[in-house]
């Protein structure tokens, strides 16, 4: 499931993921416009009282933990009811349905009872990419919901479903849909599909699938797609699939890589739980060097930390273990700035000077985006039950999902 930071410098620039210009407030894919949990153009006034922000709309959902993507004020989400994965598009501001599409699924869970989709939809222009739990890759038209093409990636490339089904949200580069398919037996660890037709354009790598979402960046005009697979993190030329660099990351046994790679200048931060820990590495367009690694200060099960100044703020621990900690740390040195022990597992969004910290017990915590000192502003219980799906923030609307409902709250954007 799925989670990157990109800071623009003269050396490293962010690639535009969509063929059209994103509007301020769009949340078109996992972890937002730059896949780093940082919202664009969202300065929150937070002028709601103890009762919490106003709920604008909500709807029942089936199984799955896939979060919401938003573009042009259209919210798209996917869930499972019986033997169908259902894709819905609704107006962001009032929840009115725009279209619905249904796809058959035969995925049966191996480890946990959860049988629904895991991947946040990926929106690029008028295209919506849905990656289902059984490896079905569907491309729909955002404006109408029309199905443009479908690929059965597990069948086509001999990929395994893994512990929880397919769970690495695809990324779009120019006219390519890049997917961590995990067809390692057929040299199809990563596969590129034509955005308009679904045709296979290239495949490469004996890499197994993960639950980490890939990210895009560029070094010296060389575009790079970074994939954290089951056991390796690789940098690929997205146009050709050529391997630019590769480093081990992961561990055999009952482990997963769930957090997204995080790019900061010409450095890369990786994290996973299950005894794996974290890695800080320097890379360019042809090599990578690990500078620091270990279990401290952060080993996060699936939360991608967010960048604040030269630090990262994230969750150290697991959802299914002892209460996790919220910490701020320097990724280069591993030194902690502060730690809130026993905070509980959560996912994070940075919006201007604020952090929106969505705990898995349904409580929203608002804190200042301060890497030097923990400064909490508000707490409010927004939902009950377990809230694992990644939240989305768009134009002052916060969309969160628990096991039964998707809800949209107005949290008072000042712009």
Helices and strands as residue ranges (DSSP letters): E 54-60, E 69-71, E 74-81, E 84-91, E 97-104, E 122-124, E 127-131, E 136-141, E 147-152, H 153-157, E 171-173, E 176-179, G 184-186, E 190-194, E 200-204, E 215-219, E 222-228, E 232-236, E 243-248, E 262-264, E 267-272, E 277-283, E 288-294, E 306-308, E 311-316, E 325-329, E 336-340, E 346-351, E 354-359, E 363-368, E 376-381, E 392-394, E 397-401, E 405-410
